Amino acid sequence: MERRNDARDAVDAPTPPPAEVAYDRLWARDVRSAIRCAGVLLALLLLIDRAAGTLTDPRALLWVTLAVVLFLVLCPARVAAGEGWLTSRGLLRVRRVRTDHLVSVRCLDGVGRRLVLRDTFGARVEIDPRVLVSNPPLWHRLDEDARVSALRGSLLCGATALRRVSDRIDRETAQTVFKVSGLE
């Protein structure tokens, strides 16, 4: 009888390729837009103050501070997702949630819509649903992992919010297909 070396077979076995990481492909454009807005505001404030003859060093510092605050408000978080996780990197902190262990997904309406994801470990991430709409690989990764959470029984609420995002993505994809094909 031939003896098999299981440990050796496990080492020699081909490893599956690592899952792809999906990034927000429009993030750099949004950061450049935030920089432009802050720069234009600063230029206009300095120009108006100089034309009025009231520009001083303290006032210039005030205008620079105001432009920096505007940039901080407009600067988007960088969203990335891989198999089982989603990360949102802001200027000051990084938030990570296990998407394969989601407990809830809620959509907060207001001035800016936010999708709030919570996992079984207490982690919480807020993202703009437009990031998912404009980045199908991110949406696909989140949707797959949310299905895993639902199958495990950990996703207690959030099916409606995910369905809304899915419907929006489907609607925008169909509109894009119609535009490209000339059927619009």
C-alpha positions in Angstrom: 0.0 0.0 0.0 1.4 3.4 -1.0 1.8 5.9 1.8 0.7 9.4 1.0 2.4 12.5 2.4 -0.5 14.9 3.0 1.7 17.7 4.3 3.8 17.6 1.2 0.8 17.5 -1.1 -0.6 20.5 0.7 2.6 22.5 0.1 2.9 21.5 -3.5 -0.8 22.1 -4.3 -1.4 25.3 -6.3 -2.6 28.2 -4.3 -5.7 29.9 -5.4 -5.1 33.4 -6.8 -5.8 36.1 -4.2 -9.1 38.0 -4.6 -8.8 41.3 -6.3 -9.0 44.5 -4.4 -11.5 47.0 -5.8 -10.8 50.7 -5.4 -12.8 53.9 -6.0 -11.5 54.8 -9.4 -13.0 58.3 -9.2 -11.3 59.2 -5.9 -8.3 61.1 -7.5 -10.6 63.2 -9.6 -12.7 64.1 -6.6 -9.6 65.1 -4.6 -8.4 67.3 -7.5 -11.9 68.9 -7.6 -11.7 69.6 -3.9 -8.3 71.2 -4.3 -9.5 73.3 -7.2 -12.6 74.5 -5.3 -10.4 75.5 -2.3 -7.9 77.1 -4.5 -10.5 79.2 -6.4 -12.1 80.3 -3.1 -8.7 81.4 -1.8 -7.7 83.2 -5.0 -11.1 85.0 -5.1 -10.9 86.0 -1.4 -7.3 87.3 -1.7 -8.1 89.1 -5.0 -11.2 90.8 -3.5 -9.4 91.7 -0.3 -6.4 93.1 -2.2 -8.7 95.1 -4.6 -10.4 96.6 -1.6 -7.0 97.5 -0.1 -7.7 95.7 3.2 -5.4 92.7 2.7 -3.2 92.2 5.7 -1.2 89.2 6.9 -3.8 88.2 9.5 -6.6 88.4 6.9 -4.5 86.4 4.4 -4.0 83.8 7.1 -7.8 83.8 7.7 -8.5 83.2 4.0 -5.9 80.4 3.8 -7.5 78.8 6.9 -11.0 79.1 5.3 -9.7 77.5 2.1 -8.1 74.6 4.1 -11.4 74.0 5.9 -13.3 73.9 2.6 -10.8 71.3 1.3 -11.2 69.2 4.5 -15.0 69.3 4.1 -14.9 68.4 0.4 -12.1 65.8 0.4 -13.6 62.4 -0.1 -12.7 59.3 1.8 -10.9 56.6 -0.3 -13.0 53.4 -0.4 -11.5 50.0 -1.1 -12.9 46.5 -0.8 -11.5 43.0 -0.9 -12.8 39.6 -0.1 -14.5 40.0 3.2 -13.7 43.6 4.0 -14.4 47.3 3.1 -12.2 50.2 4.1 -12.8 53.9 4.1 -9.7 56.0 4.5 -10.4 59.6 5.4 -7.8 62.3 6.1 -7.7 61.6 9.8 -8.7 58.0 10.2 -9.2 54.6 8.6 -12.4 52.6 9.2 -12.7 49.0 8.2 -15.7 46.7 8.3 -15.9 42.9 7.7 -18.4 42.7 4.9 -18.7 38.9 5.3 -19.9 39.4 8.9 -22.4 42.3 8.4 -25.1 42.9 11.0 -26.8 45.8 9.4 -26.8 48.0 6.3 -28.8 51.3 6.6 -29.3 54.2 4.2 -29.2 57.6 6.0 -31.1 60.2 4.0 -30.4 63.9 4.5 -28.3 66.5 2.8 -25.8 63.8 1.8 -27.0 60.2 1.5 -24.8 57.7 3.4 -24.8 54.0 3.6 -23.9 52.8 7.1 -22.4 49.3 7.3 -21.9 47.5 10.7 -20.3 44.2 11.4 -20.5 41.6 14.2 -17.3 43.0 15.7 -18.7 46.4 16.3 -17.0 48.2 13.4 -18.9 50.8 11.5 -18.2 52.4 8.1 -20.2 55.2 6.4 -19.8 55.6 2.6 -21.5 57.6 -0.1 -23.8 55.3 -2.2 -22.6 57.1 -5.3 -19.2 55.5 -4.8 -20.8 52.1 -5.2 -22.9 53.3 -8.2 -19.8 54.6 -10.0 -17.6 51.7 -9.2 -19.2 48.4 -10.1 -16.3 46.3 -8.8 -16.7 47.8 -5.4 -20.5 47.1 -5.5 -19.9 43.5 -6.7 -17.5 42.8 -3.8 -19.9 44.3 -1.2 -22.9 42.5 -2.7 -21.2 39.1 -2.7 -20.0 39.5 0.9 -23.5 40.8 2.0 -25.0 37.6 0.5 -22.5 35.6 2.6 -23.5 37.5 5.7 -27.2 36.8 4.9 -26.5 33.1 4.4 -24.7 33.0 7.8 -27.6 34.6 9.4 -25.7 37.6 10.7 -27.2 40.3 8.4 -30.3 41.2 10.4 -31.4 44.3 8.6 -30.3 45.9 5.4 -31.8 43.9 2.6 -34.0 46.9 1.6 -31.0 49.3 1.5 -28.9 46.9 -0.5 -31.8 46.4 -2.9 -32.2 50.2 -3.4 -28.5 50.5 -4.2 -28.7 47.5 -6.6 -31.7 49.0 -8.3 -30.0 52.3 -8.7 -26.9 50.6 -10.2 -29.0 48.6 -12.6 -30.9 51.7 -13.7 -27.7 53.7 -14.3 -26.1 50.7 -16.1 -29.1 50.4 -18.4 -29.0 54.1 -19.1 -25.4 53.9 -20.0 -25.9 51.0 -22.3 -28.8 52.9 -24.0 -26.6 56.0 -24.5 -23.7 54.0 -25.9 -25.9 52.0 -28.3 -27.7 55.2 -29.4 -31.1 54.0 -28.1 -31.7 56.8 -25.7 
